[in-house]
């Protein structure tokens, strides 16, 4: 295990700055997930940690030692890529052994490491096969096994599950989480899939346009987003946002009635964005926000109700179990007490309150 520190990391490509002064500490044994939309800089940041790219400014420290000028091979890290990057003419055993043989490691140690990794990843029965004889999930296990045999200080994962189908992605998320617990290893994982981040991470780092927007535990980011971007990115379906104005007793959604919410320290008349997660709306007989059901998605254990409000804004409401609502139904949506968020419409859309 190793600890990692990023100090003011900057990356420029000519006159274009793509990473803007990232500061981050990753503790020994921590599973940290970098998440954000395409182009936010998460893979660029991972490549700089790995030594495949150099920062324009700032320092990368591993166990307190500056490694900016050390090659990838000298950093004691191992990386799993989106593509499996297996040698097709080699067996699984040969793929696992290749890097260790290049280090001139004794054969007995190589055999021990392969045996340990194969047992841990349940690929012992695949050691004599070649990659072309494996399923996508099996090939990804072999790619992970290749990093396990190196016994690195930090594991780096660059969207390793994006080539798998939905069922295999769920299975591999569980297996990677279990692997982390068994190894107690430091892991940094890059994905654009916030579901992967929520289910796997000890801590999520949300990036946007090369800047760190917020870092914290999955539930901390879900319950207390620092700004509207984080609130909208973390959670599926995404948070609903409605333009509103602070009123004497709560907020008035533009074009609709006032919602009575708890008092908060925002000036009356201020323009805000009201954020409500789909599960924090309920349908009521009186009050609330009037609207018409556009579509109901029945998932069996839960239902998603898509509603157009009387002012033209659209919201998604998640309901437990099954519902008798159909398209065209008139409804009124109220916000559960204590479950609304307010965001400035200026000042970088920073969060101002959770109500």
Buried (B, 14 or more C-beta within 10 A) or exposed (E): BBBBBBBEBBBEEEEEBBBBBBEBEBEBBBBBBBBBBEBBBBBBBBBBBBBBBEBBBBEBBBBEEEBBEBEBEEBBBBBBEBEBEBEEEBBBBBBBBBBBEEEEBEEEEBEEBBBBBBEBBEBEEBBEBBBEEBEBBBBBBBBBBBBBBBBBBBBBBBBBBEBBEEEBBBBBBEBBBEBBEEBEBBBBBBBBBBBBBBBBBBBBBBBBBBBBBBBBEBEBBBBBBBBBBBBBBBBEBBBBBBBBBBBEEBBBBBEBBBBBBEEBEBEEEBEBBBBBBBBBBBBEEEEBBBBEBEEBEEEEEBBBBBBEBBBEBEBBBBBEEEBEBEEEBEBBBBBEEEBBBBBBEEEEBEBBBBB
